[in-house]
Amino acid sequence: MLSGPELLAKVKEMGDASKSDLVRACGYVSFKKDGTERLNFTAFYEALLNAKGVDFGGTTKTGKGGRKLSFNTKVQFNGNLMVGKAYTAMLDLKPGDEFEIKLGRKQIRLVPLGAEDEGDD
């Protein structure tokens, strides 16, 4: 994936190419379990803004309406944990994406089905 000056140069070089072609050419592509291509527009645009000098200020992101995402949650009254739409949008998750739940000591990891698990407990 291109970033920084290389990303800016590629965007300028490609001129009026479609957004999909631009994202693909800059390397912001992943593949789903079934082998189909997924273009990571969010990651591309964040890298483009970073290359242009816009800083997101660490790990705190802004969700819909300009509120700051806290990256904290709590167990609801019915025992469920909720991950909001702003967080799933940051990861370019779509309805129907499937995950394996991995329980570790004092942690819960969601691993996309078909992906390699990189963490050890």
C-alpha positions in Angstrom: 0.0 0.0 0.0 1.3 3.4 -1.0 1.5 6.2 1.6 3.0 9.6 2.0 4.6 11.3 -1.1 4.4 8.0 -3.1 0.6 8.0 -2.6 0.2 11.6 -3.6 2.4 11.1 -6.7 0.3 8.1 -7.8 -2.9 9.9 -7.4 -1.6 12.8 -9.4 -0.2 10.5 -12.1 -3.6 8.7 -12.5 -5.4 11.9 -13.1 -9.1 11.3 -13.8 -9.2 7.5 -13.2 -12.2 6.1 -11.4 -12.1 6.0 -7.6 -12.1 2.2 -7.7 -9.1 2.0 -10.1 -7.2 4.6 -8.0 -7.8 2.6 -4.7 -6.8 -0.6 -6.5 -3.6 0.9 -8.1 -2.5 2.3 -4.7 -2.7 -1.2 -3.1 -5.7 -0.7 -0.8 -7.2 -4.1 -1.7 -8.0 -7.1 0.4 -9.7 -10.4 -0.5 -12.7 -11.9 1.2 -13.0 -15.5 2.2 -14.7 -16.4 -1.1 -11.8 -14.8 -3.0 -13.6 -11.7 -4.2 -11.9 -8.4 -4.0 -12.7 -5.8 -1.4 -11.5 -2.2 -2.0 -10.5 -0.5 1.3 -11.7 3.0 0.5 -11.6 4.2 4.2 -8.0 3.2 4.6 -7.1 4.8 1.3 -8.8 8.1 2.1 -7.2 8.2 5.6 -3.8 7.6 4.1 -4.4 10.3 1.5 -5.4 12.8 4.2 -2.3 11.8 6.2 -0.1 12.3 3.2 -1.6 15.8 2.8 -0.8 16.6 6.4 -4.1 16.0 8.1 -3.5 14.3 11.4 -6.1 12.2 13.2 -4.4 12.7 16.6 -3.5 9.1 17.7 -6.1 6.4 18.1 -9.1 8.6 18.7 -11.2 8.8 15.6 -14.3 10.9 14.8 -17.5 9.1 14.2 -20.7 10.4 12.6 -21.7 13.8 13.8 -18.2 14.7 14.9 -18.3 12.9 18.2 -15.1 11.3 19.4 -14.9 7.5 19.5 -13.7 6.3 22.9 -12.8 2.7 22.0 -14.5 1.6 25.2 -17.7 -0.3 25.7 -19.5 -2.0 28.5 -21.7 -5.0 29.0 -25.3 -4.1 28.5 -28.1 -5.1 30.9 -28.9 -8.2 28.8 -25.2 -9.4 28.8 -24.4 -8.3 25.2 -21.4 -6.3 24.1 -22.1 -3.8 21.4 -19.7 -2.6 18.7 -21.2 0.5 17.0 -21.5 1.3 13.4 -18.7 3.9 13.5 -16.3 1.3 14.5 -17.3 -1.3 11.9 -17.2 1.4 9.3 -13.6 2.2 10.2 -12.8 -1.4 9.5 -14.9 -1.5 6.3 -17.0 -4.3 7.7 -20.2 -5.2 5.8 -23.4 -7.0 6.9 -22.8 -10.7 6.7 -19.0 -10.6 7.5 -18.3 -13.5 9.8 -15.9 -13.8 12.7 -14.6 -16.4 15.1 -14.7 -15.3 18.7 -11.4 -16.1 20.5 -11.3 -15.8 24.3 -8.0 -15.1 26.0 -7.1 -14.0 29.5 -9.1 -10.8 30.0 -9.6 -10.3 26.3 -11.9 -11.1 23.4 -10.6 -11.1 19.8 -12.7 -11.2 16.7 -10.9 -13.0 13.9 -12.4 -12.9 10.4 -13.2 -16.4 9.3 -10.6 -17.7 7.0 -7.9 -15.3 8.3 -4.7 -16.3 10.1 -4.8 -15.5 13.8 -1.7 -13.5 14.7 -2.0 -13.3 18.5 -1.2 -15.8 21.1 -2.8 -16.1 24.5 
